[in-house]
Amino acid sequence: MAPPRHRIVNIVNKNSLTSEENQLVTQYAIGWAEALDTIDATELFTARRRLIGPLSQDADMSPYVRSVYSKGVLTGVSPLLDPSNTNEMGLVNALQVLSVIGSEQASKKLLNMVDVSEEKRDSARLWASIGLGKSFMVGVIPSRKLINNATRLQGFISKEPKWFVIVEQFSALAALQDTANLDSTEKRKHEKTSLELQTRAINSFVDSLRNSPFIDEKFIAMSMVLPSLRMQLSSPLLDSNERNAAQKELVEPLCKLVTISVEVVEAAKDNDTLFNAYGQAIETAGLIVDRYLGLDDDARSSLVDLWKDNNTPAILDRVTQWKSFIKK
C-alpha cells in the first residue's frame, strides 16, 4: 500500500480526537510505519522523517494522541520487529522511531527486545538498547515507571553476552540522569537511581567474571563503561552526597575487578584487544578508587603502565593499599 498523503501535525496537540481524527492519526502512523519495510535508502529516510515529524517539540503532541500514535506505529512495524524479518535497515529505523515516541507502549517493546532471553538477534538488542536510553530522555512516562524500566534493564546486563550491547545498556542507565521535564527532586532521584543501577550492574558483571573459567571478550565493555562512569562522577553538577555514595559502593567491585584482571593476565596476552581492554579498565578503576580514598597523586605509577610492564605484584599492592584505607 502507498504511504498516506495526509498530514496530522495540526491535530496532534489535541487532548481528545473525533473518530475521524483518530482514524487519520492511526492511518498515518500505520501507513508510514509500514513504509519503513524497504531497502531503498530514500524511501526509508522519507518514512522515518514522516514518522518523527509529528513528534517534534513544535508539534507539541498530547499524551492522548501519543498513545494513539504509538499504537499505530507498533502495529505498522510489527513485521520488522518479528524474529523472521531479514530487513535489518528497516528494523534499525523502526527501533529509532520507537525511541523518539518514548511512550509506555514503545518503551515496553524496546525493553523486551533488550533482553537476550527474549531477543536473540544481536543487532536488535544493540539498537533496542540505544533506543531505550533515548526513550528515557523523552520524559513523557511518569518518573516511577521510568525507574522501574531502568531497574529491569539493569537485570538484563549480567545475562548479555555481547560487549557492544553491554556498553549501550550502561549508556541507557546513564541516560536516566538526563530525563526531560523533571523537577529538582525528581532529577536528583533519577541521578541517584542511575548511579545505583550502574554500580549494581558492575557488581553483577564482576561476579560473572569471577564465576567464569575463562577470559571473556565481554570484558571489553568495562574499558568503555568505566571511563563514562568516571565522567559522570566528576560532573560538578552532581550532588556531592550522591557522588560519595556511588564511589563508596564501587570500591569493593572495582577491587575485585583489578584482582581478577591480574589472575588472567597470562591468558589475556594472547589477545591484544582484550589485553588492552583489561589495562584500560583497571586504569580507570584505579582513578575512581584513588579519588574516593584521597590517594590521587600524580607521582603514583599508573595501573595501565604496570599492566603493560607485567608488574602484577605492584598492581596487587595497590589493591592491598585500597583495602587498608577502607578499613580505617
C-alpha positions in Angstrom: 0.0 0.0 0.0 1.1 3.5 -0.7 2.0 5.7 2.3 -0.7 8.1 3.4 -0.8 11.6 1.8 -2.4 13.5 4.6 -0.6 15.3 7.5 -1.5 15.2 11.1 0.7 18.0 12.6 -2.3 20.3 13.1 -4.2 17.8 15.3 -1.5 16.1 17.4 -1.7 18.7 20.2 -5.3 17.9 20.9 -6.3 16.3 24.2 -9.2 14.4 22.5 -9.9 13.4 19.0 -13.1 12.8 17.0 -13.5 9.4 15.5 -12.4 10.8 12.1 -9.3 12.4 13.6 -8.5 9.2 15.5 -8.6 7.3 12.2 -6.4 9.9 10.5 -3.7 9.6 13.2 -3.9 5.8 13.2 -3.8 5.5 9.4 -0.9 7.9 9.2 1.1 6.0 11.9 0.4 2.6 10.5 1.0 3.6 6.8 4.3 5.3 7.3 5.5 2.6 9.8 4.8 0.0 7.1 6.7 2.2 4.7 9.9 1.5 6.8 9.9 -2.0 5.4 12.0 -1.2 2.4 15.7 -1.4 1.3 15.5 1.8 -0.7 17.5 4.4 1.3 15.5 7.3 0.0 12.1 5.7 0.8 13.4 4.7 4.2 14.6 8.2 5.0 11.3 9.7 4.0 9.3 7.3 6.1 11.4 7.9 9.2 11.2 11.6 8.7 7.4 11.4 8.3 7.1 9.4 11.5 9.4 11.6 13.6 7.9 14.9 12.3 4.7 14.9 14.4 6.8 14.1 17.5 8.8 17.3 17.3 8.7 19.8 20.2 7.0 22.4 17.9 4.1 19.9 17.2 3.6 19.5 20.9 1.9 16.1 20.7 -0.5 15.5 23.6 -0.3 12.4 25.8 -3.6 11.1 24.4 -2.5 11.4 20.7 0.9 10.0 21.6 -0.8 6.8 22.9 -2.9 6.5 19.7 0.1 7.3 17.5 2.3 4.8 19.4 -0.2 2.0 19.0 -0.4 2.7 15.2 3.3 2.7 14.8 3.7 -0.5 16.7 1.1 -2.2 14.5 2.9 -1.0 11.4 6.4 -2.0 12.4 5.3 -5.4 13.8 6.7 -7.3 10.8 10.0 -5.6 11.1 10.4 -6.4 14.8 9.5 -10.1 14.2 12.4 -12.5 14.5 11.8 -13.8 11.0 12.4 -10.3 9.5 15.6 -10.1 7.3 15.4 -6.3 6.6 17.9 -5.1 9.1 17.9 -1.5 7.8 14.1 -1.3 8.3 14.5 -2.9 11.8 17.0 -0.3 12.9 14.9 2.6 11.7 11.8 1.2 13.3 13.6 1.0 16.7 14.9 4.6 16.2 11.3 5.8 15.7 10.1 3.9 18.8 12.8 5.6 20.9 11.6 9.1 19.8 8.0 8.2 20.7 9.0 7.5 24.2 5.5 6.2 25.2 4.9 3.4 27.7 3.9 1.1 24.8 7.0 1.9 22.8 9.4 1.7 25.7 7.9 -1.6 26.8 8.6 -3.1 23.3 12.2 -1.7 23.4 12.7 -3.1 26.9 11.6 -6.6 25.8 13.9 -6.5 22.9 16.9 -5.7 25.1 16.5 -9.0 27.0 18.7 -11.7 25.4 16.2 -14.3 26.8 13.6 -12.8 24.5 15.6 -11.4 21.6 18.4 -13.5 20.0 19.4 -11.0 17.3 22.5 -9.1 18.4 21.7 -6.1 16.2 18.1 -5.9 17.5 19.4 -5.9 21.1 22.0 -3.3 20.3 19.6 -0.8 18.7 16.9 -1.5 21.2 19.4 -0.6 24.0 20.3 2.6 22.2 16.7 3.4 21.7 15.7 2.6 25.3 18.3 5.2 26.5 16.8 7.8 24.2 13.3 6.9 25.3 14.4 7.5 29.0 15.3 11.1 28.0 12.0 11.9 26.2 10.3 12.5 29.6 6.6 11.6 28.8 6.5 8.5 31.0 5.9 9.0 34.8 9.2 9.0 36.7 8.2 6.0 38.7 7.7 3.9 35.6 10.9 5.1 34.0 12.8 4.0 37.1 11.0 0.6 37.0 12.1 0.2 33.4 15.7 1.1 34.2 15.7 -1.4 37.0 14.5 -4.1 34.7 17.2 -3.2 32.2 19.9 -3.4 34.9 18.9 -7.0 35.5 19.5 -7.9 31.8 23.1 -6.7 31.7 24.6 -9.7 33.5 23.0 -12.1 31.0 24.1 -10.2 27.9 26.9 -12.0 26.0 28.0 -9.2 23.6 30.2 -6.4 24.9 28.9 -3.8 22.4 25.4 -4.4 23.7 26.5 -4.1 27.3 28.1 -0.7 26.5 24.8 0.6 25.2 22.8 -0.8 28.1 25.1 1.0 30.6 24.6 4.2 28.4 20.9 3.8 28.7 21.1 3.6 32.5 23.3 6.8 32.4 20.6 8.5 30.2 18.2 8.3 33.1 20.0 11.3 34.6 19.0 13.4 31.5 15.3 12.7 31.5 13.3 15.8 30.4 10.5 17.6 32.3 11.7 16.7 35.8 11.5 18.9 38.8 14.6 19.2 41.1 13.5 16.4 43.4 12.8 14.0 40.6 16.1 14.9 38.9 18.1 14.1 42.0 16.2 10.8 42.4 17.0 9.9 38.8 20.7 10.7 39.3 20.8 8.6 42.4 19.0 5.7 40.8 21.1 5.8 37.7 24.3 5.6 39.6 23.0 2.9 41.9 21.9 0.8 39.0 25.2 1.2 37.2 27.1 0.3 40.3 24.8 -2.7 40.9 25.3 -3.8 37.3 29.1 -3.5 37.6 29.0 -5.6 40.7 27.0 -8.3 39.0 29.3 -8.1 35.9 32.4 -8.7 38.1 30.7 -11.6 39.9 30.0 -13.2 36.5 33.7 -12.8 35.6 34.7 -14.5 38.9 32.4 -17.4 38.1 33.7 -17.8 34.5 36.5 -20.4 33.9 38.0 -18.4 31.0 38.6 -14.9 29.9 35.6 -13.3 28.2 35.6 -10.7 25.4 32.6 -9.0 27.0 35.2 -7.5 29.4 35.9 -5.1 26.6 32.7 -3.3 27.7 34.4 -2.3 31.0 37.1 -0.4 29.1 34.3 1.9 27.8 31.8 1.8 30.7 34.2 2.8 33.5 35.5 6.0 31.8 31.9 7.0 31.1 31.0 6.4 34.8 34.1 8.3 35.9 33.0 11.3 33.9 29.5 11.1 35.5 31.1 11.0 38.9 33.3 14.0 38.1 30.4 16.2 36.9 30.3 19.5 39.0 26.5 19.3 38.7 26.3 16.0 40.5 25.2 16.2 44.2 28.2 15.5 46.3 26.3 13.1 48.6 25.3 11.1 45.5 28.8 11.1 44.2 30.3 9.9 47.5 27.6 7.2 47.9 28.3 5.8 44.4 32.1 5.9 44.8 31.8 4.1 48.2 29.7 1.3 46.6 32.1 1.0 43.7 35.3 0.4 45.7 34.7 -3.3 46.5 33.6 -4.4 43.0 36.5 -2.4 41.4 39.0 -4.0 43.8 37.6 -7.4 42.7 37.8 -6.3 39.0 41.5 -5.4 39.3 42.3 -8.6 41.2 40.5 -10.8 38.6 42.4 -9.0 35.8 45.7 -9.9 37.4 44.7 -13.5 37.7 44.0 -13.8 33.9 46.9 -11.6 32.7 48.8 -14.5 31.0 45.7 -15.7 29.1 44.8 -12.1 28.1 48.2 -11.6 26.5 47.1 -13.9 23.7 44.5 -11.3 22.5 45.9 -7.7 22.0 42.4 -6.2 22.0 41.4 -7.9 25.2 44.8 -7.3 26.9 44.5 -3.5 26.2 40.9 -3.5 27.4 41.9 -5.0 30.7 44.7 -2.4 31.0 42.3 0.5 30.3 39.6 -0.8 32.6 41.9 -1.3 35.6 43.5 2.1 35.0 40.1 3.8 35.2 39.1 1.7 38.2 42.2 2.9 39.9 41.5 6.5 39.2 37.9 6.2 40.6 39.1 4.4 43.8 42.1 6.7 44.3 40.0 9.8 44.1 37.4 8.5 46.6 40.1 7.4 49.1 42.1 10.6 48.6 45.1 8.8 47.1 45.1 10.5 43.7 48.7 11.6 43.4 50.4 12.4 40.1 53.6 10.8 41.3 51.9 7.3 41.5 52.6 4.9 38.7 49.6 4.4 36.5 48.0 0.9 36.7 48.0 0.7 32.9 51.8 1.1 32.8 52.2 -1.5 35.5 49.9 -3.8 33.5 51.9 -3.3 30.3 55.1 -3.9 32.2 53.6 -7.2 33.6 54.3 -5.8 37.1 51.3 -7.6 38.7 52.8 -7.6 42.2 52.7 -3.8 42.2 49.1 -3.8 41.0 48.1 -6.2 43.8 50.0 -3.9 46.3 47.7 -1.1 45.1 44.7 -3.2 45.8 46.0 -4.0 49.3 46.5 -0.3 49.9 42.9 0.4 48.9 41.6 -2.2 51.3 43.7 -0.9 54.2 42.3 2.6 53.7 38.7 1.2 53.5 39.2 -0.3 57.0 40.3 3.0 58.6 
